[in-house]
Amino acid sequence: MLSLFLTGLMVFFYMAENPFLDRIERRSLDVRFLTRGKEAAGPFAVLATIDEKSLDEIGRWPWPRAKIAELITRLSEEGARVIALDIVFSEPDENNNLKFIESMQQETRSLGLRAPKLERFLEEARAEADNDSILAAAIRRSKAPVVLGYFFHFSQEEIDHLSQDELDNKRSNAGASAVKLVQFLSPQAKKVEVYEALLPESNIDKLVQASRIAGYYNIFLDIDGTVRWIPLVIRYQDRFYPALSLEAVRSYVGDIPLRVRVADYGIESIQLGPVTIPTDEKGRMLINFRGGPQTFPHYSVADIMAGRTPANAFRDKIVFIGSTAIGVYDIRVTPFSNTFPGLEVHANVADNILRQNFLFRPGWAALFDLGAILFMGLVTGLVLPRLRAIFSVLLIGVLFFGYLLASQKLFVQKGIWLNAVYPLLTMVIVYTAVTLYRYIVEEREKRKIRGAFSFYVTPSVVNEMLKNPDKLKLGGDKKELSVLFSDIRGFTTLAEEMEPEALVNLLNEYLTEMTDIVFEFDGLLDKYIGDAVMAVWGAPLEQKDHPARACRTALKMLDRLTKMQQKWEAEGTPLLDIGIGINAGPMVVGNMGSERRFDYTVMGDSVNLASRLEGINKEYGTQVVISEFIYERVKDDFFCRELDAVRVKGRAKPAKIYELVALRSEEDPRVAIIEPFAQGLHHYRSQEWERAEDKFHEVLNRIPDDFAARLYLQRIAELREKPPQPGWDGVFTMTRK
């Protein structure tokens, strides 16, 4: 009943088009683009960009329109098939020379002067200075159709300042750009919800007469500010006007008819000749972005004008001309980038149409979405209570990722956009609700178990037992884990000198602090062995970084101990010092003991080695010794000093040992002696006694009380008196624990 209610609630939200969830769905579409990655752009569209380089070489924007005319002529000569301008020339070119010449002509006429040569000179000068006429002439001469760009106003505030003559002039220039054929399928078609413009901002009449082809370059944002759709047509005064990219494509394929089919609910389809372009009821096409900025070739206008572009770069291409210079062009947010040139949006749209590689939501998508919501919710609610926890998680994982993979595959291979948020959210909500219900019902039983065991083992072990009651038996599993041993130096002597009560208080204070640090790094407190602490990482919960956790714990222990020593010194309490040994390797972890009483612990050779490493600190005057197995896993994150290769008691195979110095992100004076000590160790093993002594003395010059360096100087002195036997490997054999 709970799952049925929640599933029904999600169906209601879907039907009501919840704004919050719909926004998340749009974001999920962006994630699908990013997951799919960049695709190769088709061979149809390139960009002629007015970029920073062009502004530096040609001059600041806007340029004289004669420059645009020169650009159009050059692109036409280089074989461009269509030239589309993402620029509007809504006012005559501001040319002071032209105004001066025209004033001279008027002055000559007003004086009644008859000077044919002067009149002819002024007329020629006027023609050369009339940039608008030069641009219009270049458009007419161009072998490639030139698609003019313009834009629509949609708010009354934008046009309130215009006079009636200005309004009439702008309206008159718009008619030439309307779609040639519109087929209405019902009497109510004019009432459909499509983009309705108030006024076009068109080009001057001289340019409109030169090219009767034009398209608007308005780009519309989703509610979250991202460009995902583009309306291919906009209605103005009961006529439909095409987008710049659509007109560019129509010119590219031969000026074939463009049809807009309109039904009661909105635009049914847009057809370009035999090609049906999928749109929603508002006439919007979902843009199948190929990638981020520069996916389509960008050619600087400066390079085009200077002839620095590759041969055939524009042959048989749609060339979109527009600005990409910072501070001049329109920056858009797309699924691939937060700084995407608006000019390249048009290239993506044209590429989609010419390759017929669309994204769309088919007519059956809504029914499929509803079916997926019902399936995910009811299957989760019916099956989940009948499965154990692990199988429930597996089921949810299979359903969740299976649906994601299937929807992503349809998106990439078929261009179909199916809703992912509602079905998956339904499943998650139902799963959470059912799990919470089961938790409330079963928690009382778990409390009994937790109360019985929490005084004897760590909370992580209790939780593992609650999840897997089968572990409440003897036996264990073999795993690779990290184990830490720490021990108080001279504790026996200290116990003899202090009063028992004071000793217990001191020990409890110390063990509390050290135990808290173990738990801070999610370690398992295996046991207290008198004054010693034994901790494990990697069990019962898996931790891939268990060597690093153990090392961080050791360094934190030393740091905390230093602060405690300062406090004890102020109180007049005897100071404690510790040694720590850490090793990683295969060991058996599980419940060890008798049938009546057992402990969750670890056993094995790797555990014994860690215990021996703790004792080795006494030999080298160090506080933390780690094995080579730990070192290999943490050397990129910690400073470590190789101390020796030793054979510990009870273990025939030698092992390299290292002193754990500090995190690489921290400063420590001992870091400075790591390199000279390593060099001294190398010379020592090579029996180069003098060179080894020099390096160890260098260590002592930097840190005079370094015990390990003094130890090696003592060994070298002994080896000078009694040279080693042939085959000596430099390994030190420990004779005590």
Order of alpha helices (4+ residues) and beta strands (2+ residues): alpha-alpha-beta-alpha-alpha-beta-alpha-alpha-alpha-beta-alpha-beta-beta-alpha-beta-beta-beta-beta-alpha-beta-beta-beta-beta-beta-alpha-beta-beta-beta-alpha-alpha-alpha-alpha-alpha-beta-alpha-alpha-beta-beta-alpha-beta-beta-alpha-beta-alpha-beta-beta-alpha-alpha-alpha-beta
